[in-house]
Amino acid sequence: MKTTIRVAALLVAAFAWPAIASAQDLNSGDTAWMLTSTALVLFMTLPGLALFYAGLVRNRNVLSVAMQCFAIACMVSVIWVVFGYSMAFGSSALNGLVGDLSKAWLNGVGLDAMSGSYPETVFVMFQLTFAIITPALIVGAFAERMRFSAMLMFTGAWVIVVYFPVAHWIWGGGWLGAMGFRDFAGGAVVHVTAGVAAVVAALVMGNRRGFPETAMPPHNLPMTVTGACMLWVGWFGFNAGSALAADGAAGMAMLVTHISAAVGSLTWMTAEWVRFGKPSVLGIVTGMVAGLATITPASGFVGPMGALALGVAGGVGCFLMTQFMKRKLEIDDSLDVFSVHGVGGMIGLLLTAVFSASSLGGLGLDEGVSIGGQFGIQLLGIVVTMAWCGVASVVLLKIIAIIVPLRVSAEEENEGLDLVLHEERGYNI
């Protein structure tokens, strides 16, 4: 009997040992923070971005925007599990251009798999929220005129051809990361890719009927402000969570994120006040998003003084680009995705090279790298990301247009996408 008990105990210990070992490596503080950050980033898309965008469109299209954000979250989640995570964070293939399929179907991601000091399952979910919000941002460019079926096809193809490879280049061990390219939380991976795809989609699809002659004001600014507030809070998970630990880097990232958002808001508000004579609610919340987009790539590398400068640069630069795009070029990027996210991300990436320097209050550049050298690396990364995303987005849209019409008819556009595509109304009035 004693022998049987001893053998059983040895078997239990043998099978339990891997779990005990992983538990010893686990840092409960880091794990708790990463779980919280993951929830915050998903909160940015659902409901934050959905409400922000839904309030900006006309009332006959409010449900269509919310539907697109929701459907993107669901579809990208499935693609991520099947092979997206492996393409972004699997072992490098094709000279660092993309990850292999060794982690397809989340192969090897079990209870005992670790990513640093927390479970790999948490890392998988955290990075999934980034993959969700990036194509959801693009929705703002073709709002009120793209067919739902075309949107689903474009989003599915786009994350495979653009998002996963670029994420691997920079975060997954690919060639740009190896060069020393700095993008702490998604200036290039999220904002530049979304911004470039947005302006491409706006150009390929054409303007909304009546633009720019007919005014198309937001139908529900309180809804937009509510969504903006959720974005501000959720962005702490976006940036501070990218420290991948509950440490001083996360604390600094959170601080500079808040500073830049506040300064971006005030800068945009002031610019609008000077230019048009009155500050607007839409302006101050858009300035907040510009400040957040600008600080995103720099949030793990700069200090408070750098955050102040980035907030001002993002507020001014994005405001001017918005005016230029709509008034001079007359490009109907409906909700200013390129002007705010694309330009904000580019400004932030370039200024990361400057304000990372310890002499300017940053956390320091890599040994032997000057401000000029880092600026060159950042510029190269921006150009390559823009070129890849731009060309791929055009090709994908043209191919999809052969399969299904990209946009609704003129009559359907006038009636509104809510009723035409979903047989529902946002308001029964």
Secondary structure, 3 states (H helix, E strand, C coil): CHHHHHHHHHHHHHHHHHHHHHHHHCCHHHHHHHHHHHHHHHHHHHHHHHHHHHHHCCHHHHHHHHHHHHHHHHHHHHHHHHHHHHHHHCCEECCCCEECCCCHHHCCCCCCCEECCEEHHHHHHHHHHHHHHHHHHHCCCCCCCECHHHHHHHHHHHHHHHHHHHHHHHHCCCHHHHHCCCCCCCHHHHHHHHHHHHHHHHHHHCCCCCCCCCCCCCCCHHHHHHHHHHHHHHHHHHHHHHHCCCCHHHHHHHHHHHHHHHHHHHHHHHHHHHHHCCCCHHHHHHHHHHHHHHHHHHCCCCCHHHHHHHHHHHHHHHHHHHHHHHHHCCCCCCCCHHHHHHHHHHHHHHHHHHHCCHHHCCCCCCCCCCHHHHHHHHHHHHHHHHHHHHHHHHHHHHHHHHHCCCECCHHHHHHCHHHHHHCCCCCCC
